[in-house]
Amino acid sequence: MVDNTKSVLCGACRVALKGPANPDPQDVFSCPSCGRADSFDNVMASVKAFIVELTERRLEETMRKAARGSKVIKVTGKPVQKGNHPFIADVEL
Ligand SMILES: [Zn+2]
């Protein structure tokens, strides 16, 4: 899912990052718009955290919708917090 580097975006600008086609972990990717840059390793770590958060948020939304109007199911707990991810992925879950 995240091995297609075309889908990796700058978290601030939502612009596709520029980097090598077949990157090594230490290869630097950068945002052509704001210049934010990091190693491929760190970029991927950020993207993975973003996807995990996105998945959790979607799951929570689904549960809240399912529980709406139901006296049996009650969704408690805090909403998933929106993290601050320097790099994100262009994904639709
Ligand atoms: Zn940027």
PDB file of the backbone (N, CA, C, O) and the ligand in Angstrom, with CONECT records:
HET     ZN  A 101       1
ATOM      1  N   MET A   1       0.830  -1.211   0.000  1.00  0.00           N
ATOM      2  CA  MET A   1       0.000   0.000   0.000  1.00  0.00           C
ATOM      3  C   MET A   1       0.856   1.249   0.000  1.00  0.00           C
ATOM      4  O   MET A   1       0.532   2.223  -0.679  1.00  0.00           O
ATOM      5  N   VAL A   2       1.942   1.235   0.750  1.00  0.00           N
ATOM      6  CA  VAL A   2       2.751   2.452   0.818  1.00  0.00           C
ATOM      7  C   VAL A   2       4.044   2.328   0.014  1.00  0.00           C
ATOM      8  O   VAL A   2       4.901   3.209   0.076  1.00  0.00           O
ATOM      9  N   ASP A   3       4.185   1.245  -0.736  1.00  0.00           N
ATOM     10  CA  ASP A   3       5.434   1.120  -1.490  1.00  0.00           C
ATOM     11  C   ASP A   3       5.384   1.873  -2.818  1.00  0.00           C
ATOM     12  O   ASP A   3       6.382   1.955  -3.535  1.00  0.00           O
ATOM     13  N   ASN A   4       4.226   2.414  -3.133  1.00  0.00           N
ATOM     14  CA  ASN A   4       4.153   3.289  -4.292  1.00  0.00           C
ATOM     15  C   ASN A   4       4.435   4.712  -3.825  1.00  0.00           C
ATOM     16  O   ASN A   4       3.582   5.356  -3.212  1.00  0.00           O
ATOM     17  N   THR A   5       5.635   5.195  -4.119  1.00  0.00           N
ATOM     18  CA  THR A   5       6.051   6.478  -3.576  1.00  0.00           C
ATOM     19  C   THR A   5       5.265   7.645  -4.153  1.00  0.00           C
ATOM     20  O   THR A   5       5.293   8.744  -3.599  1.00  0.00           O
ATOM     21  N   LYS A   6       4.568   7.421  -5.256  1.00  0.00           N
ATOM     22  CA  LYS A   6       3.768   8.489  -5.835  1.00  0.00           C
ATOM     23  C   LYS A   6       2.620   8.885  -4.913  1.00  0.00           C
ATOM     24  O   LYS A   6       2.101   9.998  -4.998  1.00  0.00           O
ATOM     25  N   SER A   7       2.224   7.959  -4.024  1.00  0.00           N
ATOM     26  CA  SER A   7       1.088   8.216  -3.162  1.00  0.00           C
ATOM     27  C   SER A   7       1.488   8.853  -1.837  1.00  0.00           C
ATOM     28  O   SER A   7       0.633   9.106  -0.987  1.00  0.00           O
ATOM     29  N   VAL A   8       2.787   9.115  -1.655  1.00  0.00           N
ATOM     30  CA  VAL A   8       3.235   9.733  -0.408  1.00  0.00           C
ATOM     31  C   VAL A   8       3.215  11.251  -0.566  1.00  0.00           C
ATOM     32  O   VAL A   8       3.816  11.805  -1.487  1.00  0.00           O
ATOM     33  N   LEU A   9       2.514  11.903   0.347  1.00  0.00           N
ATOM     34  CA  LEU A   9       2.339  13.346   0.258  1.00  0.00           C
ATOM     35  C   LEU A   9       2.933  14.059   1.459  1.00  0.00           C
ATOM     36  O   LEU A   9       3.090  13.484   2.536  1.00  0.00           O
ATOM     37  N   CYS A  10       3.257  15.324   1.245  1.00  0.00           N
ATOM     38  CA  CYS A  10       3.656  16.182   2.356  1.00  0.00           C
ATOM     39  C   CYS A  10       2.415  16.418   3.233  1.00  0.00           C
ATOM     40  O   CYS A  10       1.343  16.746   2.723  1.00  0.00           O
ATOM     41  N   GLY A  11       2.568  16.249   4.535  1.00  0.00           N
ATOM     42  CA  GLY A  11       1.433  16.400   5.446  1.00  0.00           C
ATOM     43  C   GLY A  11       0.912  17.821   5.506  1.00  0.00           C
ATOM     44  O   GLY A  11      -0.254  18.035   5.839  1.00  0.00           O
ATOM     45  N   ALA A  12       1.740  18.788   5.195  1.00  0.00           N
ATOM     46  CA  ALA A  12       1.340  20.186   5.252  1.00  0.00           C
ATOM     47  C   ALA A  12       0.732  20.656   3.929  1.00  0.00           C
ATOM     48  O   ALA A  12      -0.292  21.340   3.923  1.00  0.00           O
ATOM     49  N   CYS A  13       1.356  20.294   2.818  1.00  0.00           N
ATOM     50  CA  CYS A  13       0.956  20.823   1.512  1.00  0.00           C
ATOM     51  C   CYS A  13       0.095  19.857   0.708  1.00  0.00           C
ATOM     52  O   CYS A  13      -0.558  20.261  -0.254  1.00  0.00           O
ATOM     53  N   ARG A  14       0.090  18.590   1.092  1.00  0.00           N
ATOM     54  CA  ARG A  14      -0.617  17.554   0.309  1.00  0.00           C
ATOM     55  C   ARG A  14      -0.103  17.502  -1.113  1.00  0.00           C
ATOM     56  O   ARG A  14      -0.861  17.307  -2.063  1.00  0.00           O
ATOM     57  N   VAL A  15       1.181  17.679  -1.237  1.00  0.00           N
ATOM     58  CA  VAL A  15       1.852  17.602  -2.532  1.00  0.00           C
ATOM     59  C   VAL A  15       2.714  16.345  -2.516  1.00  0.00           C
ATOM     60  O   VAL A  15       3.330  16.022  -1.501  1.00  0.00           O
ATOM     61  N   ALA A  16       2.755  15.638  -3.641  1.00  0.00           N
ATOM     62  CA  ALA A  16       3.548  14.417  -3.719  1.00  0.00           C
ATOM     63  C   ALA A  16       5.024  14.713  -3.492  1.00  0.00           C
ATOM     64  O   ALA A  16       5.567  15.681  -4.024  1.00  0.00           O
ATOM     65  N   LEU A  17       5.665  13.860  -2.691  1.00  0.00           N
ATOM     66  CA  LEU A  17       7.083  14.033  -2.415  1.00  0.00           C
ATOM     67  C   LEU A  17       7.914  13.621  -3.617  1.00  0.00           C
ATOM     68  O   LEU A  17       7.507  12.791  -4.431  1.00  0.00           O
ATOM     69  N   LYS A  18       9.091  14.225  -3.703  1.00  0.00           N
ATOM     70  CA  LYS A  18      10.026  13.857  -4.756  1.00  0.00           C
ATOM     71  C   LYS A  18      11.158  13.044  -4.142  1.00  0.00           C
ATOM     72  O   LYS A  18      11.710  13.395  -3.099  1.00  0.00           O
ATOM     73  N   GLY A  19      11.487  11.940  -4.824  1.00  0.00           N
ATOM     74  CA  GLY A  19      12.576  11.092  -4.344  1.00  0.00           C
ATOM     75  C   GLY A  19      12.895  10.044  -5.379  1.00  0.00           C
ATOM     76  O   GLY A  19      12.253   9.985  -6.427  1.00  0.00           O
ATOM     77  N   PRO A  20      13.882   9.216  -5.096  1.00  0.00           N
ATOM     78  CA  PRO A  20      14.281   8.173  -6.051  1.00  0.00           C
ATOM     79  C   PRO A  20      13.160   7.168  -6.296  1.00  0.00           C
ATOM     80  O   PRO A  20      12.295   6.969  -5.442  1.00  0.00           O
ATOM     81  N   ALA A  21      13.181   6.541  -7.459  1.00  0.00           N
ATOM     82  CA  ALA A  21      12.148   5.571  -7.810  1.00  0.00           C
ATOM     83  C   ALA A  21      12.274   4.300  -6.977  1.00  0.00           C
ATOM     84  O   ALA A  21      11.274   3.710  -6.569  1.00  0.00           O
ATOM     85  N   ASN A  22      13.493   3.895  -6.737  1.00  0.00           N
ATOM     86  CA  ASN A  22      13.723   2.700  -5.920  1.00  0.00           C
ATOM     87  C   ASN A  22      14.590   3.069  -4.717  1.00  0.00           C
ATOM     88  O   ASN A  22      15.789   2.792  -4.692  1.00  0.00           O
ATOM     89  N   PRO A  23      13.969   3.695  -3.730  1.00  0.00           N
ATOM     90  CA  PRO A  23      14.747   4.300  -2.654  1.00  0.00           C
ATOM     91  C   PRO A  23      15.351   3.296  -1.685  1.00  0.00           C
ATOM     92  O   PRO A  23      14.787   2.233  -1.427  1.00  0.00           O
ATOM     93  N   ASP A  24      16.503   3.658  -1.161  1.00  0.00           N
ATOM     94  CA  ASP A  24      17.101   2.983  -0.021  1.00  0.00           C
ATOM     95  C   ASP A  24      16.593   3.703   1.218  1.00  0.00           C
ATOM     96  O   ASP A  24      16.132   4.841   1.135  1.00  0.00           O
ATOM     97  N   PRO A  25      16.678   3.028   2.384  1.00  0.00           N
ATOM     98  CA  PRO A  25      16.144   3.649   3.616  1.00  0.00           C
ATOM     99  C   PRO A  25      16.704   5.031   3.917  1.00  0.00           C
ATOM    100  O   PRO A  25      16.021   5.868   4.506  1.00  0.00           O
ATOM    101  N   GLN A  26      17.951   5.271   3.511  1.00  0.00           N
ATOM    102  CA  GLN A  26      18.570   6.561   3.850  1.00  0.00           C
ATOM    103  C   GLN A  26      18.372   7.619   2.776  1.00  0.00           C
ATOM    104  O   GLN A  26      18.777   8.765   2.965  1.00  0.00           O
ATOM    105  N   ASP A  27      17.762   7.263   1.658  1.00  0.00           N
ATOM    106  CA  ASP A  27      17.521   8.239   0.595  1.00  0.00           C
ATOM    107  C   ASP A  27      16.528   9.302   1.060  1.00  0.00           C
ATOM    108  O   ASP A  27      15.542   9.007   1.736  1.00  0.00           O
ATOM    109  N   VAL A  28      16.813  10.526   0.685  1.00  0.00           N
ATOM    110  CA  VAL A  28      15.993  11.639   1.153  1.00  0.00           C
ATOM    111  C   VAL A  28      14.848  11.940   0.190  1.00  0.00           C
ATOM    112  O   VAL A  28      15.037  12.040  -1.022  1.00  0.00           O
ATOM    113  N   PHE A  29      13.664  12.079   0.765  1.00  0.00           N
ATOM    114  CA  PHE A  29      12.491  12.527   0.017  1.00  0.00           C
ATOM    115  C   PHE A  29      12.165  13.932   0.487  1.00  0.00           C
ATOM    116  O   PHE A  29      12.303  14.256   1.666  1.00  0.00           O
ATOM    117  N   SER A  30      11.730  14.765  -0.456  1.00  0.00           N
ATOM    118  CA  SER A  30      11.425  16.129  -0.060  1.00  0.00           C
ATOM    119  C   SER A  30      10.156  16.627  -0.729  1.00  0.00           C
ATOM    120  O   SER A  30       9.750  16.145  -1.787  1.00  0.00           O
ATOM    121  N   CYS A  31       9.544  17.607  -0.079  1.00  0.00           N
ATOM    122  CA  CYS A  31       8.349  18.229  -0.611  1.00  0.00           C
ATOM    123  C   CYS A  31       8.760  19.365  -1.534  1.00  0.00           C
ATOM    124  O   CYS A  31       9.469  20.275  -1.105  1.00  0.00           O
ATOM    125  N   PRO A  32       8.328  19.335  -2.801  1.00  0.00           N
ATOM    126  CA  PRO A  32       8.721  20.381  -3.753  1.00  0.00           C
ATOM    127  C   PRO A  32       8.109  21.734  -3.409  1.00  0.00           C
ATOM    128  O   PRO A  32       8.551  22.762  -3.923  1.00  0.00           O
ATOM    129  N   SER A  33       7.113  21.741  -2.559  1.00  0.00           N
ATOM    130  CA  SER A  33       6.422  22.984  -2.237  1.00  0.00           C
ATOM    131  C   SER A  33       7.038  23.705  -1.039  1.00  0.00           C
ATOM    132  O   SER A  33       7.347  24.893  -1.129  1.00  0.00           O
ATOM    133  N   CYS A  34       7.221  22.995   0.091  1.00  0.00           N
ATOM    134  CA  CYS A  34       7.723  23.667   1.295  1.00  0.00           C
ATOM    135  C   CYS A  34       9.138  23.242   1.656  1.00  0.00           C
ATOM    136  O   CYS A  34       9.748  23.823   2.553  1.00  0.00           O
ATOM    137  N   GLY A  35       9.670  22.231   0.967  1.00  0.00           N
ATOM    138  CA  GLY A  35      11.045  21.833   1.215  1.00  0.00           C
ATOM    139  C   GLY A  35      11.231  20.886   2.380  1.00  0.00           C
ATOM    140  O   GLY A  35      12.360  20.514   2.699  1.00  0.00           O
ATOM    141  N   ARG A  36      10.142  20.486   3.024  1.00  0.00           N
ATOM    142  CA  ARG A  36      10.234  19.526   4.116  1.00  0.00           C
ATOM    143  C   ARG A  36      10.830  18.227   3.574  1.00  0.00           C
ATOM    144  O   ARG A  36      10.372  17.710   2.556  1.00  0.00           O
ATOM    145  N   ALA A  37      11.839  17.706   4.244  1.00  0.00           N
ATOM    146  CA  ALA A  37      12.522  16.526   3.740  1.00  0.00           C
ATOM    147  C   ALA A  37      12.902  15.599   4.885  1.00  0.00           C
ATOM    148  O   ALA A  37      13.147  16.029   6.012  1.00  0.00           O
ATOM    149  N   ASP A  38      12.943  14.304   4.554  1.00  0.00           N
ATOM    150  CA  ASP A  38      13.397  13.331   5.536  1.00  0.00           C
ATOM    151  C   ASP A  38      13.826  12.074   4.796  1.00  0.00           C
ATOM    152  O   ASP A  38      13.572  11.927   3.600  1.00  0.00           O
ATOM    153  N   SER A  39      14.475  11.171   5.514  1.00  0.00           N
ATOM    154  CA  SER A  39      14.895   9.925   4.886  1.00  0.00           C
ATOM    155  C   SER A  39      13.675   9.073   4.566  1.00  0.00           C
ATOM    156  O   SER A  39      12.620   9.214   5.184  1.00  0.00           O
ATOM    157  N   PHE A  40      13.838   8.194   3.598  1.00  0.00           N
ATOM    158  CA  PHE A  40      12.751   7.308   3.189  1.00  0.00           C
ATOM    159  C   PHE A  40      12.222   6.527   4.397  1.00  0.00           C
ATOM    160  O   PHE A  40      11.015   6.339   4.544  1.00  0.00           O
ATOM    161  N   ASP A  41      13.133   6.080   5.252  1.00  0.00           N
ATOM    162  CA  ASP A  41      12.770   5.356   6.468  1.00  0.00           C
ATOM    163  C   ASP A  41      11.805   6.159   7.333  1.00  0.00           C
ATOM    164  O   ASP A  41      10.759   5.658   7.748  1.00  0.00           O
ATOM    165  N   ASN A  42      12.167   7.402   7.596  1.00  0.00           N
ATOM    166  CA  ASN A  42      11.344   8.251   8.457  1.00  0.00           C
ATOM    167  C   ASN A  42      10.031   8.632   7.787  1.00  0.00           C
ATOM    168  O   ASN A  42       8.991   8.729   8.438  1.00  0.00           O
ATOM    169  N   VAL A  43      10.096   8.845   6.482  1.00  0.00           N
ATOM    170  CA  VAL A  43       8.882   9.171   5.741  1.00  0.00           C
ATOM    171  C   VAL A  43       7.897   8.004   5.838  1.00  0.00           C
ATOM    172  O   VAL A  43       6.707   8.200   6.083  1.00  0.00           O
ATOM    173  N   MET A  44       8.408   6.799   5.644  1.00  0.00           N
ATOM    174  CA  MET A  44       7.545   5.614   5.696  1.00  0.00           C
ATOM    175  C   MET A  44       6.983   5.404   7.099  1.00  0.00           C
ATOM    176  O   MET A  44       5.835   4.987   7.247  1.00  0.00           O
ATOM    177  N   ALA A  45       7.771   5.684   8.121  1.00  0.00           N
ATOM    178  CA  ALA A  45       7.295   5.541   9.501  1.00  0.00           C
ATOM    179  C   ALA A  45       6.134   6.494   9.741  1.00  0.00           C
ATOM    180  O   ALA A  45       5.143   6.130  10.375  1.00  0.00           O
ATOM    181  N   SER A  46       6.259   7.712   9.234  1.00  0.00           N
ATOM    182  CA  SER A  46       5.205   8.708   9.390  1.00  0.00           C
ATOM    183  C   SER A  46       3.948   8.292   8.634  1.00  0.00           C
ATOM    184  O   SER A  46       2.830   8.424   9.134  1.00  0.00           O
ATOM    185  N   VAL A  47       4.153   7.789   7.424  1.00  0.00           N
ATOM    186  CA  VAL A  47       3.015   7.370   6.600  1.00  0.00           C
ATOM    187  C   VAL A  47       2.281   6.208   7.262  1.00  0.00           C
ATOM    188  O   VAL A  47       1.051   6.160   7.252  1.00  0.00           O
ATOM    189  N   LYS A  48       3.029   5.276   7.835  1.00  0.00           N
ATOM    190  CA  LYS A  48       2.402   4.130   8.499  1.00  0.00           C
ATOM    191  C   LYS A  48       1.576   4.593   9.700  1.00  0.00           C
ATOM    192  O   LYS A  48       0.458   4.124   9.911  1.00  0.00           O
ATOM    193  N   ALA A  49       2.136   5.515  10.480  1.00  0.00           N
ATOM    194  CA  ALA A  49       1.407   6.043  11.638  1.00  0.00           C
ATOM    195  C   ALA A  49       0.130   6.742  11.186  1.00  0.00           C
ATOM    196  O   ALA A  49      -0.915   6.634  11.827  1.00  0.00           O
ATOM    197  N   PHE A  50       0.233   7.458  10.074  1.00  0.00           N
ATOM    198  CA  PHE A  50      -0.930   8.158   9.515  1.00  0.00           C
ATOM    199  C   PHE A  50      -2.014   7.157   9.108  1.00  0.00           C
ATOM    200  O   PHE A  50      -3.194   7.370   9.385  1.00  0.00           O
ATOM    201  N   ILE A  51      -1.617   6.083   8.460  1.00  0.00           N
ATOM    202  CA  ILE A  51      -2.587   5.091   7.989  1.00  0.00           C
ATOM    203  C   ILE A  51      -3.242   4.376   9.171  1.00  0.00           C
ATOM    204  O   ILE A  51      -4.442   4.105   9.147  1.00  0.00           O
ATOM    205  N   VAL A  52      -2.457   4.072  10.198  1.00  0.00           N
ATOM    206  CA  VAL A  52      -3.018   3.443  11.400  1.00  0.00           C
ATOM    207  C   VAL A  52      -4.071   4.358  12.015  1.00  0.00           C
ATOM    208  O   VAL A  52      -5.152   3.908  12.395  1.00  0.00           O
ATOM    209  N   GLU A  53      -3.748   5.634  12.108  1.00  0.00           N
ATOM    210  CA  GLU A  53      -4.675   6.591  12.694  1.00  0.00           C
ATOM    211  C   GLU A  53      -5.949   6.710  11.840  1.00  0.00           C
ATOM    212  O   GLU A  53      -7.062   6.748  12.364  1.00  0.00           O
ATOM    213  N   LEU A  54      -5.760   6.766  10.539  1.00  0.00           N
ATOM    214  CA  LEU A  54      -6.890   6.872   9.618  1.00  0.00           C
ATOM    215  C   LEU A  54      -7.815   5.665   9.776  1.00  0.00           C
ATOM    216  O   LEU A  54      -9.038   5.803   9.808  1.00  0.00           O
ATOM    217  N   THR A  55      -7.217   4.495   9.873  1.00  0.00           N
ATOM    218  CA  THR A  55      -7.987   3.265  10.028  1.00  0.00           C
ATOM    219  C   THR A  55      -8.773   3.294  11.327  1.00  0.00           C
ATOM    220  O   THR A  55      -9.950   2.933  11.352  1.00  0.00           O
ATOM    221  N   GLU A  56      -8.134   3.720  12.401  1.00  0.00           N
ATOM    222  CA  GLU A  56      -8.806   3.788  13.699  1.00  0.00           C
ATOM    223  C   GLU A  56      -9.970   4.765  13.662  1.00  0.00           C
ATOM    224  O   GLU A  56     -11.037   4.507  14.220  1.00  0.00           O
ATOM    225  N   ARG A  57      -9.744   5.893  12.993  1.00  0.00           N
ATOM    226  CA  ARG A  57     -10.788   6.908  12.941  1.00  0.00           C
ATOM    227  C   ARG A  57     -11.993   6.419  12.133  1.00  0.00           C
ATOM    228  O   ARG A  57     -13.140   6.650  12.515  1.00  0.00           O
ATOM    229  N   ARG A  58     -11.719   5.737  11.006  1.00  0.00           N
ATOM    230  CA  ARG A  58     -12.808   5.200  10.192  1.00  0.00           C
ATOM    231  C   ARG A  58     -13.600   4.167  10.978  1.00  0.00           C
ATOM    232  O   ARG A  58     -14.830   4.146  10.922  1.00  0.00           O
ATOM    233  N   LEU A  59     -12.897   3.314  11.708  1.00  0.00           N
ATOM    234  CA  LEU A  59     -13.539   2.275  12.507  1.00  0.00           C
ATOM    235  C   LEU A  59     -14.434   2.917  13.562  1.00  0.00           C
ATOM    236  O   LEU A  59     -15.558   2.472  13.795  1.00  0.00           O
ATOM    237  N   GLU A  60     -13.933   3.940  14.179  1.00  0.00           N
ATOM    238  CA  GLU A  60     -14.687   4.625  15.224  1.00  0.00           C
ATOM    239  C   GLU A  60     -15.933   5.280  14.638  1.00  0.00           C
ATOM    240  O   GLU A  60     -17.006   5.208  15.239  1.00  0.00           O
ATOM    241  N   GLU A  61     -15.809   5.913  13.482  1.00  0.00           N
ATOM    242  CA  GLU A  61     -16.961   6.537  12.821  1.00  0.00           C
ATOM    243  C   GLU A  61     -18.031   5.497  12.529  1.00  0.00           C
ATOM    244  O   GLU A  61     -19.219   5.724  12.757  1.00  0.00           O
ATOM    245  N   THR A  62     -17.588   4.351  12.019  1.00  0.00           N
ATOM    246  CA  THR A  62     -18.518   3.267  11.686  1.00  0.00           C
ATOM    247  C   THR A  62     -19.251   2.798  12.932  1.00  0.00           C
ATOM    248  O   THR A  62     -20.460   2.570  12.900  1.00  0.00           O
ATOM    249  N   MET A  63     -18.518   2.656  14.029  1.00  0.00           N
ATOM    250  CA  MET A  63     -19.127   2.198  15.269  1.00  0.00           C
ATOM    251  C   MET A  63     -20.116   3.217  15.812  1.00  0.00           C
ATOM    252  O   MET A  63     -21.185   2.853  16.303  1.00  0.00           O
ATOM    253  N   ARG A  64     -19.766   4.471  15.724  1.00  0.00           N
ATOM    254  CA  ARG A  64     -20.665   5.514  16.215  1.00  0.00           C
ATOM    255  C   ARG A  64     -21.948   5.572  15.389  1.00  0.00           C
ATOM    256  O   ARG A  64     -23.038   5.769  15.925  1.00  0.00           O
ATOM    257  N   LYS A  65     -21.802   5.401  14.095  1.00  0.00           N
ATOM    258  CA  LYS A  65     -22.979   5.394  13.225  1.00  0.00           C
ATOM    259  C   LYS A  65     -23.872   4.205  13.546  1.00  0.00           C
ATOM    260  O   LYS A  65     -25.096   4.323  13.591  1.00  0.00           O
ATOM    261  N   ALA A  66     -23.237   3.053  13.770  1.00  0.00           N
ATOM    262  CA  ALA A  66     -23.985   1.831  14.075  1.00  0.00           C
ATOM    263  C   ALA A  66     -24.706   1.967  15.407  1.00  0.00           C
ATOM    264  O   ALA A  66     -25.795   1.423  15.589  1.00  0.00           O
ATOM    265  N   ALA A  67     -24.104   2.686  16.325  1.00  0.00           N
ATOM    266  CA  ALA A  67     -24.653   2.788  17.673  1.00  0.00           C
ATOM    267  C   ALA A  67     -25.729   3.866  17.772  1.00  0.00           C
ATOM    268  O   ALA A  67     -26.491   3.898  18.737  1.00  0.00           O
ATOM    269  N   ARG A  68     -25.791   4.745  16.780  1.00  0.00           N
ATOM    270  CA  ARG A  68     -26.741   5.844  16.811  1.00  0.00           C
ATOM    271  C   ARG A  68     -28.175   5.299  16.846  1.00  0.00           C
ATOM    272  O   ARG A  68     -28.561   4.496  15.996  1.00  0.00           O
ATOM    273  N   GLY A  69     -28.947   5.735  17.822  1.00  0.00           N
ATOM    274  CA  GLY A  69     -30.332   5.292  17.913  1.00  0.00           C
ATOM    275  C   GLY A  69     -30.490   3.939  18.572  1.00  0.00           C
ATOM    276  O   GLY A  69     -31.607   3.449  18.734  1.00  0.00           O
ATOM    277  N   SER A  70     -29.400   3.345  18.945  1.00  0.00           N
ATOM    278  CA  SER A  70     -29.495   2.046  19.598  1.00  0.00           C
ATOM    279  C   SER A  70     -29.361   2.210  21.108  1.00  0.00           C
ATOM    280  O   SER A  70     -28.487   2.922  21.599  1.00  0.00           O
ATOM    281  N   LYS A  71     -30.258   1.526  21.836  1.00  0.00           N
ATOM    282  CA  LYS A  71     -30.167   1.582  23.287  1.00  0.00           C
ATOM    283  C   LYS A  71     -29.245   0.487  23.809  1.00  0.00           C
ATOM    284  O   LYS A  71     -28.820   0.500  24.964  1.00  0.00           O
ATOM    285  N   VAL A  72     -28.957  -0.440  22.944  1.00  0.00           N
ATOM    286  CA  VAL A  72     -28.138  -1.587  23.365  1.00  0.00           C
ATOM    287  C   VAL A  72     -26.650  -1.257  23.240  1.00  0.00           C
ATOM    288  O   VAL A  72     -25.856  -1.482  24.153  1.00  0.00           O
ATOM    289  N   ILE A  73     -26.309  -0.715  22.074  1.00  0.00           N
ATOM    290  CA  ILE A  73     -24.895  -0.408  21.835  1.00  0.00           C
ATOM    291  C   ILE A  73     -24.619   1.027  22.245  1.00  0.00           C
ATOM    292  O   ILE A  73     -25.316   1.952  21.828  1.00  0.00           O
ATOM    293  N   LYS A  74     -23.634   1.194  23.035  1.00  0.00           N
ATOM    294  CA  LYS A  74     -23.238   2.535  23.428  1.00  0.00           C
ATOM    295  C   LYS A  74     -21.732   2.652  23.223  1.00  0.00           C
ATOM    296  O   LYS A  74     -20.946   1.883  23.777  1.00  0.00           O
ATOM    297  N   VAL A  75     -21.360   3.623  22.424  1.00  0.00           N
ATOM    298  CA  VAL A  75     -19.933   3.803  22.172  1.00  0.00           C
ATOM    299  C   VAL A  75     -19.393   4.835  23.152  1.00  0.00           C
ATOM    300  O   VAL A  75     -19.806   5.995  23.158  1.00  0.00           O
ATOM    301  N   THR A  76     -18.495   4.396  23.949  1.00  0.00           N
ATOM    302  CA  THR A  76     -17.875   5.321  24.890  1.00  0.00           C
ATOM    303  C   THR A  76     -16.419   5.495  24.502  1.00  0.00           C
ATOM    304  O   THR A  76     -15.941   4.911  23.529  1.00  0.00           O
ATOM    305  N   GLY A  77     -15.758   6.272  25.246  1.00  0.00           N
ATOM    306  CA  GLY A  77     -14.349   6.491  24.948  1.00  0.00           C
ATOM    307  C   GLY A  77     -14.168   7.749  24.138  1.00  0.00           C
ATOM    308  O   GLY A  77     -15.098   8.264  23.518  1.00  0.00           O
ATOM    309  N   LYS A  78     -12.967   8.216  24.161  1.00  0.00           N
ATOM    310  CA  LYS A  78     -12.656   9.463  23.474  1.00  0.00           C
ATOM    311  C   LYS A  78     -12.488   9.232  21.983  1.00  0.00           C
ATOM    312  O   LYS A  78     -12.043   8.165  21.561  1.00  0.00           O
ATOM    313  N   PRO A  79     -12.839  10.223  21.193  1.00  0.00           N
ATOM    314  CA  PRO A  79     -12.557  10.110  19.761  1.00  0.00           C
ATOM    315  C   PRO A  79     -11.056   9.967  19.527  1.00  0.00           C
ATOM    316  O   PRO A  79     -10.239  10.457  20.307  1.00  0.00           O
ATOM    317  N   VAL A  80     -10.719   9.295  18.450  1.00  0.00           N
ATOM    318  CA  VAL A  80      -9.306   9.149  18.111  1.00  0.00           C
ATOM    319  C   VAL A  80      -8.745  10.533  17.802  1.00  0.00           C
ATOM    320  O   VAL A  80      -9.304  11.286  17.005  1.00  0.00           O
ATOM    321  N   GLN A  81      -7.665  10.838  18.432  1.00  0.00           N
ATOM    322  CA  GLN A  81      -7.067  12.155  18.236  1.00  0.00           C
ATOM    323  C   GLN A  81      -6.380  12.232  16.874  1.00  0.00           C
ATOM    324  O   GLN A  81      -5.773  11.275  16.394  1.00  0.00           O
ATOM    325  N   LYS A  82      -6.503  13.394  16.287  1.00  0.00           N
ATOM    326  CA  LYS A  82      -5.828  13.607  15.020  1.00  0.00           C
ATOM    327  C   LYS A  82      -4.362  13.911  15.302  1.00  0.00           C
ATOM    328  O   LYS A  82      -4.033  14.871  16.000  1.00  0.00           O
ATOM    329  N   GLY A  83      -3.503  13.087  14.755  1.00  0.00           N
ATOM    330  CA  GLY A  83      -2.079  13.282  14.988  1.00  0.00           C
ATOM    331  C   GLY A  83      -1.494  14.302  14.035  1.00  0.00           C
ATOM    332  O   GLY A  83      -2.137  14.738  13.080  1.00  0.00           O
ATOM    333  N   ASN A  84      -0.302  14.655  14.309  1.00  0.00           N
ATOM    334  CA  ASN A  84       0.401  15.578  13.435  1.00  0.00           C
ATOM    335  C   ASN A  84       1.475  14.802  12.682  1.00  0.00           C
ATOM    336  O   ASN A  84       2.558  14.539  13.206  1.00  0.00           O
ATOM    337  N   HIS A  85       1.157  14.447  11.464  1.00  0.00           N
ATOM    338  CA  HIS A  85       2.077  13.631  10.690  1.00  0.00           C
ATOM    339  C   HIS A  85       2.766  14.477   9.634  1.00  0.00           C
ATOM    340  O   HIS A  85       2.105  15.095   8.799  1.00  0.00           O
ATOM    341  N   PRO A  86       4.081  14.508   9.668  1.00  0.00           N
ATOM    342  CA  PRO A  86       4.806  15.312   8.677  1.00  0.00           C
ATOM    343  C   PRO A  86       4.590  14.810   7.265  1.00  0.00           C
ATOM    344  O   PRO A  86       4.589  15.592   6.314  1.00  0.00           O
ATOM    345  N   PHE A  87       4.403  13.489   7.125  1.00  0.00           N
ATOM    346  CA  PHE A  87       4.175  12.925   5.791  1.00  0.00           C
ATOM    347  C   PHE A  87       2.983  11.991   5.851  1.00  0.00           C
ATOM    348  O   PHE A  87       2.813  11.242   6.813  1.00  0.00           O
ATOM    349  N   ILE A  88       2.171  12.041   4.828  1.00  0.00           N
ATOM    350  CA  ILE A  88       0.965  11.227   4.789  1.00  0.00           C
ATOM    351  C   ILE A  88       0.882  10.484   3.466  1.00  0.00           C
ATOM    352  O   ILE A  88       1.749  10.634   2.605  1.00  0.00           O
ATOM    353  N   ALA A  89      -0.161   9.686   3.308  1.00  0.00           N
ATOM    354  CA  ALA A  89      -0.338   8.954   2.059  1.00  0.00           C
ATOM    355  C   ALA A  89      -1.695   9.300   1.474  1.00  0.00           C
ATOM    356  O   ALA A  89      -2.658   9.579   2.188  1.00  0.00           O
ATOM    357  N   ASP A  90      -1.737   9.273   0.160  1.00  0.00           N
ATOM    358  CA  ASP A  90      -2.973   9.557  -0.546  1.00  0.00           C
ATOM    359  C   ASP A  90      -3.774   8.255  -0.617  1.00  0.00           C
ATOM    360  O   ASP A  90      -3.769   7.572  -1.641  1.00  0.00           O
ATOM    361  N   VAL A  91      -4.450   7.924   0.461  1.00  0.00           N
ATOM    362  CA  VAL A  91      -5.182   6.650   0.513  1.00  0.00           C
ATOM    363  C   VAL A  91      -6.643   6.880   0.835  1.00  0.00           C
ATOM    364  O   VAL A  91      -7.000   7.806   1.564  1.00  0.00           O
ATOM    365  N   GLU A  92      -7.468   6.038   0.289  1.00  0.00           N
ATOM    366  CA  GLU A  92      -8.887   6.026   0.620  1.00  0.00           C
ATOM    367  C   GLU A  92      -9.194   4.684   1.248  1.00  0.00           C
ATOM    368  O   GLU A  92      -9.070   3.639   0.610  1.00  0.00           O
ATOM    369  N   LEU A  93      -9.593   4.725   2.496  1.00  0.00           N
ATOM    370  CA  LEU A  93      -9.886   3.455   3.184  1.00  0.00           C
ATOM    371  C   LEU A  93     -11.376   3.196   3.187  1.00  0.00           C
ATOM    372  O   LEU A  93     -11.825   2.180   3.717  1.00  0.00           O
TER     373      LEU A  93
HETATM  374 ZN    ZN A 101       5.214  20.575   1.945  1.00  0.00          ZN2+
END
